[in-house]
Amino acid sequence: MRCVILGGSGFLGRHAGQAMAAAGYEVWSVDCNQIDPATDAPWLAGQVRAEFAAVHDWWRECGGADVVIHLASSTLPATASADPVLDVQVNLVGNLRLLQALREKRARGANPRLLFVSSGGAVYGRPQSVPLAENHPTMPMGAYGVTKLAVEHHLRIEEATHGMAYRVLRLSNPYGEWQRPQGVQGVIAVFAHRALHGLPVDVWGDGSVVRDFVYAADVGQAFVAAARHEGGSRVFNIGGGAGHSVNQIIATLEQLLGRTLERKVFAARPFDPPVNVLDIQRAREELGWQPTIAFEEGVARALEWLRTVPYEPH
């Protein structure tokens, strides 16, 4: 069985590849960036430098695929809202091209299953109830969530009209090794890295905002479970099973580092919901999946990896 990971050189791609390889899959990465298999990804069978929508190119080089894990995206919530036209052109249109090409592969006898990574925060919008189950209303508040949700609907249509097997994983906030701390996402990585270098962490409001965090190695196991799933559901929340506040993140880091972290406090942002936690009961019942790494242990592992990452101002 061959697994192709679109966006395989990234943070989640490496965790997905490690888990799928351990489950017995031959793992290939398709990405515009490449990594050193000898040091960073010894589980890789091979990698192809290509855009995710260039299916005919990477399909030939990989030798086909039984499972395709789709992690490739050119935008984040902030950049998608800043340029929603670009987000649609690259991500929505790119995904339609991906589905069309996979349809052509199925017509020639292939039968790949597509695992699409959606957002467990952006597609739901402002929570009407907590925790958010998969049947919670989907009212995205930004372009990023709109595009993710549109792709989910196109996947549903593709299965209904052309028989393509797929599963959608709506992730909460993954964290762990290989997550770069220089970006605008990943509060645990950003806070931990700044703390390691004696720098203050930015807190908006009183630090009581609660979010759902899931350790990335657990996400890797969710991909394995979704690749094998034979039940009726198609959409699964994948989260940590509980919420943690910004204050709890800081307290955990302070305990691990044995010192107090300096804070730079800013006014609370009105668009931040006070609580956003996913209901993962469906994943427990149908995928047989649940997180296994406790929050404190996951943060400790991420912190140890970040000790190897030099500080780069941004």
Wavefront OBJ file of the C-alpha trace (Angstrom):
o trace
v 0.000 0.000 0.000
v 1.374 3.367 -1.049
v 0.625 6.673 0.697
v 1.368 9.992 -0.988
v 1.444 13.049 1.261
v 0.774 16.367 -0.443
v 2.783 18.799 1.650
v 4.883 15.989 3.062
v 7.906 18.095 3.976
v 5.971 20.242 6.419
v 5.329 19.970 10.116
v 2.232 17.763 9.952
v 3.463 15.991 6.826
v 6.383 14.542 8.717
v 4.192 13.298 11.557
v 1.732 11.818 9.061
v 4.542 10.138 7.142
v 6.094 8.674 10.263
v 2.763 7.224 11.396
v 1.786 5.851 7.988
v 5.198 4.239 7.493
v 4.977 2.619 10.924
v 1.562 1.264 9.874
v 3.145 -0.463 6.883
v 2.608 2.044 4.070
v 5.201 3.008 1.493
v 5.315 6.776 2.012
v 6.067 9.418 -0.625
v 6.168 13.179 -0.177
v 4.966 15.624 -2.825
v 5.993 19.170 -2.033
v 7.643 22.257 -3.462
v 10.210 21.862 -0.686
v 12.308 18.803 0.003
v 13.812 17.348 3.136
v 16.790 15.142 3.891
v 15.433 11.614 4.366
v 18.627 10.486 6.050
v 18.233 12.900 8.960
v 14.676 14.259 8.914
v 12.494 11.521 7.427
v 14.111 8.088 7.245
v 10.665 6.571 6.693
v 10.299 8.211 3.265
v 10.366 5.908 0.253
v 10.818 8.923 -2.015
v 9.847 12.506 -2.670
v 8.764 14.544 -5.665
v 9.145 18.285 -6.089
v 5.788 19.340 -7.540
v 2.632 21.366 -6.944
v -0.135 19.331 -5.339
v -2.495 19.871 -8.300
v 0.067 18.557 -10.826
v -1.292 15.055 -10.276
v -0.149 13.451 -13.517
v 3.450 14.503 -12.806
v 3.734 13.229 -9.250
v 1.500 10.201 -9.795
v 3.891 8.852 -12.412
v 6.976 9.402 -10.258
v 5.392 7.947 -7.134
v 3.986 4.971 -9.007
v 0.401 5.748 -8.041
v -1.243 5.953 -4.630
v -3.668 3.981 -2.483
v -4.006 6.816 0.046
v -3.455 10.524 -0.586
v -3.086 12.758 2.481
v -3.766 16.338 1.463
v -1.924 18.808 3.688
v -0.831 21.269 1.006
v -2.092 24.835 1.317
v -0.598 28.154 0.292
v -2.479 30.312 2.797
v -3.189 30.805 6.485
v -6.328 32.408 7.925
v -4.703 35.851 7.957
v -3.272 35.666 4.447
v -6.471 34.199 3.006
v -8.505 37.096 4.384
v -5.930 39.580 3.100
v -6.187 38.153 -0.433
v -9.272 35.938 -0.788
v -9.001 35.935 -4.582
v -5.563 34.323 -4.398
v -6.848 31.846 -1.824
v -9.626 30.752 -4.185
v -7.337 30.622 -7.213
v -4.674 28.488 -5.550
v -6.542 26.414 -3.004
v -10.118 26.046 -4.234
v -9.344 25.902 -7.970
v -6.233 23.837 -7.236
v -8.322 21.329 -5.312
v -10.853 21.092 -8.117
v -8.013 20.292 -10.495
v -6.764 17.691 -8.031
v -10.189 16.035 -7.880
v -10.546 16.074 -11.667
v -7.156 14.411 -12.123
v -7.898 11.767 -9.479
v -11.215 11.104 -11.243
v -9.249 10.379 -14.412
v -6.981 8.001 -12.482
v -10.029 6.158 -11.144
v -11.372 5.831 -14.672
v -8.159 3.963 -15.487
v -8.592 1.533 -12.595
v -6.942 3.286 -9.653
v -8.896 3.758 -6.432
v -7.090 6.195 -4.153
v -8.651 7.388 -0.891
v -8.216 11.107 -0.244
v -7.750 12.316 3.324
v -8.352 16.064 3.383
v -7.180 18.229 6.271
v -9.756 20.853 7.138
v -9.964 23.286 10.052
v -11.768 22.509 13.272
v -11.965 26.200 14.083
v -12.326 28.107 10.847
v -15.183 26.124 9.279
v -17.437 26.418 12.346
v -17.004 30.120 13.018
v -18.117 31.545 16.344
v -19.176 28.665 18.633
v -22.883 28.410 19.400
v -22.196 25.549 21.811
v -19.059 23.968 23.272
v -17.621 21.478 22.579
v -18.234 21.772 18.838
v -19.489 18.541 17.262
v -19.391 17.824 13.537
v -23.055 18.809 13.211
v -22.443 22.272 14.660
v -23.490 24.987 12.157
v -20.708 25.920 9.750
v -20.521 29.709 9.497
v -16.906 30.628 8.674
v -15.841 34.130 9.670
v -13.005 34.376 7.155
v -11.950 33.371 3.661
v -9.767 30.506 4.910
v -12.709 28.692 6.485
v -14.929 29.376 3.473
v -12.425 27.716 1.131
v -11.928 24.734 3.453
v -15.676 24.234 3.704
v -16.115 24.584 -0.059
v -13.546 21.833 -0.625
v -15.399 19.612 1.857
v -18.593 20.052 -0.168
v -16.818 19.312 -3.440
v -15.459 16.107 -1.900
v -18.996 15.105 -0.937
v -20.191 15.772 -4.477
v -17.232 13.896 -5.961
v -18.064 10.794 -3.955
v -21.774 11.002 -4.789
v -21.257 11.476 -8.527
v -17.991 9.663 -9.213
v -17.443 7.304 -6.272
v -14.257 8.777 -4.850
v -13.429 7.573 -1.347
v -12.535 10.382 1.045
v -12.421 11.401 4.681
v -12.189 14.912 6.127
v -10.204 15.559 9.298
v -11.129 18.836 10.961
v -8.083 19.525 13.096
v -7.928 21.713 16.162
v -4.517 23.293 16.899
v -1.729 20.760 16.322
v 1.652 21.242 17.994
v 4.851 19.283 18.404
v 8.214 18.592 16.848
v 9.022 20.227 13.474
v 6.574 23.082 14.043
v 8.510 26.209 13.197
v 8.150 29.025 15.740
v 8.698 31.911 13.319
v 5.206 31.911 11.833
v 1.948 33.542 12.856
v 0.357 30.253 13.939
v 1.322 27.782 16.629
v 1.122 29.581 19.956
v 2.831 26.749 21.854
v 5.825 26.732 19.514
v 6.058 30.532 19.519
v 5.773 30.839 23.301
v 8.182 27.982 24.001
v 10.818 29.252 21.601
v 10.661 32.807 22.903
v 10.835 31.528 26.470
v 13.918 29.455 25.667
v 15.631 32.617 24.438
v 14.589 34.809 27.371
v 12.067 36.850 25.391
v 8.590 37.931 26.510
v 5.436 36.263 25.172
v 2.544 38.279 23.751
v -0.783 37.871 25.564
v -3.989 39.394 24.234
v -6.324 40.139 27.118
v -6.122 38.360 30.451
v -4.917 35.009 29.093
v -8.207 33.247 29.760
v -8.957 32.426 26.102
v -9.282 28.630 25.768
v -8.325 26.631 22.695
v -8.078 22.955 21.756
v -4.535 21.637 21.233
v -3.624 18.198 19.876
v -0.157 16.677 19.793
v 0.952 16.145 16.194
v 2.023 12.519 16.655
v -1.557 11.785 17.733
v -2.744 13.496 14.541
v -0.489 11.116 12.622
v -2.346 8.178 14.140
v -5.654 9.780 13.139
v -4.532 9.624 9.510
v -3.811 5.919 9.888
v -7.271 5.349 11.365
v -8.975 7.423 8.642
v -7.110 5.535 5.913
v -8.589 2.280 7.213
v -12.057 3.517 8.193
v -15.018 1.704 6.611
v -17.924 3.329 8.441
v -20.531 5.755 7.172
v -19.191 9.068 8.444
v -16.961 11.222 6.295
v -16.090 14.172 8.559
v -14.214 13.836 11.844
v -13.095 16.335 14.454
v -9.533 15.623 15.561
v -8.606 17.471 18.731
v -7.063 17.130 22.130
v -10.282 16.253 23.954
v -10.033 19.257 26.288
v -9.294 22.951 26.206
v -6.307 24.829 27.600
v -6.056 28.556 28.190
v -3.165 30.831 27.302
v -2.476 31.094 31.027
v -2.266 27.287 31.267
v 0.200 27.168 28.377
v 2.396 29.718 30.117
v 2.118 27.917 33.462
v 3.108 24.607 31.829
v 6.162 26.202 30.218
v 7.119 27.877 33.492
v 6.959 24.537 35.278
v 9.078 22.833 32.611
v 11.650 25.645 32.505
v 11.681 26.307 36.247
v 11.244 30.072 35.911
v 8.643 32.769 35.353
v 7.961 33.947 31.808
v 7.774 37.628 31.016
v 4.519 38.740 29.390
v 3.693 41.613 27.060
v -0.016 42.216 27.553
v -2.202 43.761 24.858
v -5.897 44.580 24.765
v -8.209 41.631 24.160
v -9.197 41.113 20.526
v -12.963 41.217 19.924
v -12.842 38.494 17.242
v -11.353 35.874 19.604
v -14.086 33.541 20.949
v -13.486 32.921 24.660
v -13.662 29.133 24.208
v -13.193 26.856 21.207
v -12.957 23.111 21.898
v -13.848 20.230 19.573
v -16.069 17.290 20.405
v -14.083 14.189 19.326
v -16.613 11.524 20.283
v -17.253 10.518 16.665
v -13.540 9.877 16.110
v -13.438 7.801 19.292
v -16.426 5.698 18.289
v -15.935 5.284 14.534
v -12.188 5.641 13.992
v -11.177 4.025 17.248
v -8.922 7.058 17.716
v -8.280 9.338 20.625
v -5.298 11.411 21.774
v -2.794 9.453 23.835
v -0.215 12.098 24.747
v -1.104 14.302 27.720
v -0.839 18.032 27.162
v 2.058 18.514 29.570
v 4.038 15.660 28.013
v 3.423 16.951 24.501
v 4.581 20.437 25.442
v 7.696 18.956 27.054
v 8.525 17.050 23.866
v 7.967 20.126 21.715
v 10.157 22.170 24.050
v 13.026 19.690 23.817
v 12.911 19.767 20.010
v 12.804 23.564 19.990
v 16.051 23.641 21.953
v 17.704 22.589 18.683
v 16.188 25.468 16.669
v 18.191 28.728 16.575
v 16.311 31.939 17.254
v 15.434 33.973 14.166
v 13.869 37.403 14.730
v 10.767 38.098 12.681
l 1 2 3 4 5 6 7 8 9 10 11 12 13 14 15 16 17 18 19 20 21 22 23 24 25 26 27 28 29 30 31 32 33 34 35 36 37 38 39 40 41 42 43 44 45 46 47 48 49 50 51 52 53 54 55 56 57 58 59 60 61 62 63 64 65 66 67 68 69 70 71 72 73 74 75 76 77 78 79 80 81 82 83 84 85 86 87 88 89 90 91 92 93 94 95 96 97 98 99 100 101 102 103 104 105 106 107 108 109 110 111 112 113 114 115 116 117 118 119 120 121 122 123 124 125 126 127 128 129 130 131 132 133 134 135 136 137 138 139 140 141 142 143 144 145 146 147 148 149 150 151 152 153 154 155 156 157 158 159 160 161 162 163 164 165 166 167 168 169 170 171 172 173 174 175 176 177 178 179 180 181 182 183 184 185 186 187 188 189 190 191 192 193 194 195 196 197 198 199 200 201 202 203 204 205 206 207 208 209 210 211 212 213 214 215 216 217 218 219 220 221 222 223 224 225 226 227 228 229 230 231 232 233 234 235 236 237 238 239 240 241 242 243 244 245 246 247 248 249 250 251 252 253 254 255 256 257 258 259 260 261 262 263 264 265 266 267 268 269 270 271 272 273 274 275 276 277 278 279 280 281 282 283 284 285 286 287 288 289 290 291 292 293 294 295 296 297 298 299 300 301 302 303 304 305 306 307 308 309 310 311 312 313 314
